[in-house]
């Protein structure tokens, strides 16, 4: 992750997600509320995080639990997977910012 995003640990979670292309882009105009989709960012980083999310949901981690909760609530699988990828990125950002080792719950 550090090779693809050297800013990790130095920016806010929203900025990090936007740089990776995992922040939803809204297409609103006036009273019209358009679709939200991810766009832009760094494609290789987004691909790496997507694959990490796929591997993570197959384990017994808190991310897998969150994925199951989201899909049970009616979210499409791909939307839930991108949310997990963003959560992984934000968690890595916090670990590097606080200079601590990852403590799974």
N, C-alpha and C positions, 0 to 999 in steps of 0.2 A: 504493500500500500504506500509506503513512504517513497518508493521509487516513482510511483505514478502520481503522487500528490505530496510534495515536500511541505506544503502548508499545514499538513495535519498536526493538530495540537496547538495551532496558533490563531485559528479563526473560530467564529461562532458556529454552532451546529447548522443554522440556516445557510450560512455562507458555504460551509463545507458541502452540504447537500446540493446546493446550486452549482458549485464547481464540478461536482461529480455528475451532474445531470439527473439527480434523483429527487429534485424539488418539483412539485407539480407546477406547471405553467398554466395559468387560467386564461381563457379566451373570452373575457367579459367586455361588454360595451354598453354603457348606460344601464338600463334595467335588464338587459339581456344577460343571462348567465350561460356562458358557453361550457364546453367540455374542459376538463382538466387532464393534462397528460404530461409525462416527463419529456424533456427535450433539451438539446444542447449538452454542454458538459464534456467530459472526457470519456470517449467511448470505451477505451481499454480498461479504465478504472471501473466503469459501470458494468462491463462484462465480467471482470474479476469479482466484483461484489455480488453480482447475480449468481455466479457459480458458487460462491461462498454461502449465499442464502439457500441455494438448492441443497447443498451438503448439510447445512445447519438444521434445516427442518426435518431431516431424517434422523437426527440425534434426539436425545432427551434433554435438550437445553431449554432455557427460558424463551429463546427465540422460537423454538418448535411449538411451545405452548401458546405463544402469542399468535403464531400462524394458524394453529388449530382453532383458536378463539375467533380470529377474524373470518376464517372460512365458514365456521359454524354460524356466525352472525350474518352470513349472506354475501360477504365480499368475494369477488372473483379471485381465483387462485393466483393469477398473475399480479393483481393489485396487491394482494397480501404478500406475495414474494418480493415485490419491489419495496414494500414497507419494511420487510425484514432486512433487505439489503441496506436501506437507509439507516435502520436501527444499528446494524453492524458498524457502519461508517461513523455514526455519531458516538457509539460506544468506544471505538478506536480513537476518535478525536479526544474524548474525555480522558481516556487512559494516558494518552501522550501529554495532554495538557496538565494533568495532575501529577505526572511522573510517578505513577503507581502501577503495580502489576494488576492484571485483570482478576477480579474476584467474582466468579459466577455465583448467583444466588440460588 
